[in-house]
Amino acid sequence: MQGPGTPTLDQLTVFLTVVEVGSFAAAGRRLNRATSVISYAIANLEMQLGLPLFDRESTRKPQLTEAGRAVLSEARTVAHSIDALRAKVGGMLGGLEAEVSLVVSVLLPGSRLVDALTAFQAEFPTVALRLNVESLGAVQQHVISGKAAVGVSVEIWQQGGDPLEQIAVGEVEMLTVAAPSHPLALADGTVAGLAREHTQLVVADRSPLSAGQEFGVIATRTWRLSDLSSKHTLLRAGIGWGSMPAHLVQEDLALGRLVELRIPEAKHRRLPFTAIYRADRPPGPAGRWLIRRFAEQAG
């Protein structure tokens, strides 16, 4: 048994127009064609598919048959895909990227990320986005290796041969916290050296950029964790102490699930966020717009 033929894009356009305006004559006016041409295109489409799409006999205006209603959904999908393809190619011809790859620090507040990406989607609906969330040097490593075109990092390690353009995009406040049941929360926080005796929770760098370097490590005993979420969970459970971005622990502090520690050795820190990209591989219009959005948030 021979299967259905392949309809043309023009036939599908005529079909969708007839459905939208309600008659062959109105479709002809919309498409600037004679009614007979519209009728001929629909007849050819029905012949291609082997199914009647309109009931022309029982009503004055063409009504979709059951088969026509089924075809309508697929025709709309095809037309939408073609429109999206044309928009994407048109943007690329104008220099717009097909995709922007972004890597951000795990310390970046989710509200900032949502704001930037919501606006990005509205501004560049045809541009795909690839997002990674990393800690410490892994952000910079993604940009250096070309895995990401744009990064938002809190630490920058100078690497010979890989010059990075850097744009300040705000900062994050870090607080030293522990569960209220933790010995440091119960003791006099002003006693120097006391924090060294208790396990400190530290997020480890998954890149080689900071090998052998320590950041805010005070205790002689540390647990190295691969992600900030695990650190947050263990802190609330009373397993160790450590620093966390203020926006992630505000609710915990308000509800008493965590308390801020006053440790002489742990300085109150505000870490700068820096947008980065490779100088020899600058981002296109969409990537540059995203950097400006992060900078505007900070302003």
N, C-alpha and C positions, 0 to 999 in steps of 0.2 A: 504494500500500500504506500503510495507516494505521500510524503508529508506536505505541510503547508509551505508556500513560498516565502520569500523574504520581502516584507514590505519596505518601501523607501521612506526616508525621513519626510519627504514632501507629502506622501500619502498619510502618514501619521499626523502631520501638521494640519492637513485638511480635516481629518477625522476629529481631532481635538477641537478645532475651530467650530465645526458644525455642532458638536456637543455643547460648546460654550455659548454660542449665539442662538441656537435653537432651530435653525433652518438652513437649507442649502443656499437660498438667496442671500440671507444675511451673511453667511460665510463667504459668499462670492464678493459681497461689498467689503467685508473686512480684509480679504486677501487681494482685492482688486482683480477679480477674475469673473468670468461669465458663470452663471448658475450651471450651465451645461458642463463646463469644465470641472466644477466641484462635483457634480453628479457622476461624471466619468471617473474622477479620481477615487471616489468612494466605491464605485462598482468594481474598479480594478483591485482595490484593497480587499474587498469581499472575495473576489476571485482568487487573489493570492492566498488568502487565509482559508478559503473553502467554507466560510461561514457568513450568514447574513448578519450585519451589524445593526441595521436599522429596519424597523417596521414601517414601510411606506404606504401600506394599504388601509389599515384600520383607523389611521388618524391623518389629519391634514398636515401636521408637522411630523417630521421623522422622529420616532421614538426608539431608543436603544432596545435591542433584543437582549435576552439573557446572556448570549454570547458577546454582544456588544458591550455590556456592562463589565464582563470579565476582561475583555480586551482593553477597555478604557483605563483600568488601573495600571496595566503594563505599559500602555502607550504614554501615560503621564510620567512613569518612571524613566522611560527612554528619553522623552523630551527634556526632563529635568537633568538627566545625565549629560545630554548634549549641551544644554545651556551651561552647566557647570564646567564642562570641558572647554567650551569657547571662552568662558570667563577666565579660567586658569591660564589658557594659552595666551589670551589677550594680555593678562598681567605679566606673563613671562616675556612676551615680546616688548613690553614696556620696562623690563629690567626687574620685575618683581620675582622674588624667590618662589619656587614651588613648595618649599618646606623650610621652616626655621627650626634649628636644633638648639635647645636652651638647657643649660644646667645651672641650678641654683643651690646655694648653701642650705643645709637643713635648718639653719638658724633663721632664715628669712621668714617673717610672719606669713602665715597662710592668707591673711586678709590682703596683704600686698600682692601676693601671687595671684589670687583670685581677681583682684581689681585689674591687674595688668593684662591677664589672659582674657577676661571678659571683654575688655575694651579692644584687645587685639583681634578677637574673633569678629567683633562688629566692624572693625576697620579693614580687616583683610580676610573676608569670608572664604576666599579661594586658596589661602595659604595654609598648608598642613603644619602642625607643630609637633615636635618631638621633645619631651621633657624628661630630665633626670634630676633627682635630688641627691646631693652628695655632701660629705663633710670634709672640712679642712682642705688639704691639697688635691683631693680628687676632683674638685671643681676646676681648678686650674689645669689639671692633667687632661681633663676632657677637652678643654679648649686648645691646649698645645697639640694634642694628638689629632685634632680635627674632628673628633667625635661630636663636638658641640661648636656652633658658630659664635654663640654668646654665652657668657657666664656671669653669675653674680656670686662673688666670693667674699669671705671675711679675712682671708690671709693670702698674701701674694709672696711667692718665692721667686726671686729673679733667676732666670735660666738663660745662659748664654745661647745665642742663636735662635731664640724664640721670643722676640720682643713682643710685649703685650701692650695694647692701648688700654688705659685705665680711666674710668669715670666714676667719681664719687656718687653714691646713690643712697646715702643715709647711714644709719647705724642701728645696732641692737644692744639693749641693756642686758647684762648678765648678772644674775643673782646667785649667791651661794646658799644652798638650801639643804634641808634634811627633814625627815619625818619628825614629828613632835616627840616621839618615843626614843629617838636616837640619843646616845650619850652626849653628843655635842650640843644638842638642843636643850638638854637638861642641865648641862654644866655652865659654868661662867665662861661666856664666849670670849672674854678679853684675855684669857690665859694663853700666853704665847706658847707655841709648840704642841698644844693639846691636839690639834687637828692632824698632826703627823702620825698619831698613834691609832687613828681609825681609817678604815678602808675608804679610799676616794674612788668614785666612779668616773671614768674618763672615756670619752668617745675616741676610738683609735682612727688614725688616718689610713685609708686603704690605698693611698698612692705612695710612691717612693720619694716624693718631693721633700717631705719633712722627716725623713729617716734619721733617727738619733736625736730628734728635737722634742722638747717637752713644752706644753702650753698650759700654764696654770696648774701644774702638778706640784702638790705640796707634800702629800703623805708618802711615807715609805712603803706603804702597801697600796696597790692600785688594782682595780679590775678594769680591763680594757673591753669596751663594748663596741659593736659594729654600727649601732644606730642610736639615735636620740630617744626614740620611743621606748626602747628597752631600758635605757638609763632612767627615764622618767618613771617607769613602772617600779624599778628597783628602789629608787629614792623614796617613793611613797610607801613602799613596803618596809622601809627602815633599814635596808641593806646598803649601808654606805652613805656618803655625803658627796656633794658635787655642785657644780655651777650649771645653771639652766637659763635659757633666754626668758626674760621677764614675762613676755606675752604668753608663754606656755604654762607658767605656774601661777598666774594671777588668781585664777579660780581656786587653786589648791591653797594658796595663802589665805584667801578670804574665808574658805571653809575649814581651815585648820588642818588640812591634810599634809601640808608642808609648812615649815617655818623658815624664815630667813636667818642665816647664821652670821654673827659678827666675829669673824676670824681675823686676827691681826695680820696674818701672812697672806690672806686672800683679799686682794685689792678689789674695790668696786670697779667693774670694767664696763666700758661701752666700746664695742667692736665696730669698726667701720665696714660698711658694705661697699664693694667696688665692682662695677660692671667691667668686664674684660672681653677682649677679642684679639685675635692675632692681627698684627699690623699688616702682614702680607696677605691676609685673607679677610678683608673687611666685610661685614655683613651688608646685605642689600637693603632696600628701602624698609621692608618689614622688620628686619632685625634692628636697624637703626631706630625705628619708631619705638620698638619695645624698650630699648635702652633709655630713650627719652622719657618714656612712661615711668620707668623706675626712678629716674632722676627727678621728675616732677612730683612723685610721691614724697620724696625726701624734702623737697622744697616746701 
